[in-house]
Amino acid sequence: MKRIGFIGTGSMGKILIQSFLEARAIAPEKLWITNRTIEKAYALAASYEELNVVHDARTLIKQCDWIFICTKPLQIIPILQDNADVLTAEQTIISITSPILVHELASVTTANAVRFIPSIVNRALDGPSLVTFGTAVNEADKTDLLRLFSAVSKPEIIDDSITRIASDIGCCGPAFLSFLIEKMIDAAVEKTKISEEEATAIMESMLIGYGELLKQKHFTLQTLQERVTVPGGVTGAGLEVLKAEITDQFHHLFEKTHEKYDEDRHLVQKQMQELKKSEE
């Protein structure tokens, strides 16, 4: 069994560690974790016997075959640089951040490079993850990695060209939908006698059932709308309002997320250029 490490136990790193362990995809004794604030790593490890905590990335890298780097984008390249002498071609670096492309990772390490972008819904051991393999990753390793990712998600292999939009839908999507759903609940409370607690309970139950309908392939998004909408009925009247008032909001949303992504990509490219100059 592969020895697996996590550098970074913040929000998404913690979710992945918990999910892989609870799915029994990784045995605790085969998992090493570290964090800049080491107390956070120890706090997480307290829930899992035999989980290994080390105090720095270098010690972790020496112990592991597959290394997840769950830090901010601009921290990843320095970690790889600082540990270039202990990383080998037999190891695999797995970045969970979108702004750094796989070929950029591969250019600064002898290890294999993979990008695995998770979603918060993976905490339920379901939902999408976005995967891009470096050219040096062999087919056997791809199969093994996809098996691991499949324990907590439904991996989608994507090209760099759709990284941002795929992330907007699969990874940012839960937050966007939560915001819209909260607005629907707020309006229901303001306009009627229903309480926030009642509206929230009904909404959450509906969403769980809605997800099951799609999961069990009873309906598609379009056929579900058609089935619920009776000609001349209440649902149809409500949909007419949505069709009239929801126009370019999502176009603007994607424009904004892509603007931010371009800013992040610029900082990464600047970091890569500085690295290249330092090596000349």
C-alpha angles and dihedrals in degrees: 000000000000119000107233130200136193121204103196127029098197125124101309096027090056092047092052094046092050092045096049091047095047090047087052088232090130126033112228092235089057093052127087123187137184137173136187088242095048094194088071091057092050091048090055093044091054089076095054125055116223094016108143122231121192128182102232144026093246094060090047094050091052090055102044142073098195118035123193113202108204101174136110113293097252092052095059101072093049090051090053092045094049091051101037092116094059100039114094139191089254092064129078126218114207116196119194097195126096104212095068113072121219095244089054090054090047092051093063101042140047089219122095114267128223132167117212114178110192132197128222088243088069085079084077088052090249143082131064132320123184119227133189121176126209116238093250095060108106125222094253092054091046090055093048093047093048089050089055094046090047090061090072105019149010102263118219115196107220139182121240090247093071098036096112100043092043088052091048091055102037104029108024091032096085090057093046092049092045089055092051092046091051089052090052091051092047091052092048091053093046096047102039142028095261115119123234090245092053094045092047093049092050092045094050092048091049092050092052091051091044091055091049092052090056094041092052090046094237090135143003120226090264098044091047090057091048094050095050095043111083114192108262092007136129096262091055091051090052093047090054089060091050093047091051098044105034102073122136100351094112092044087057092045092055091045089055096047090048090050090055091045090052089052091051091046090052091055091049092048090049089052091050091050091051090050091051092050092050090055095051 
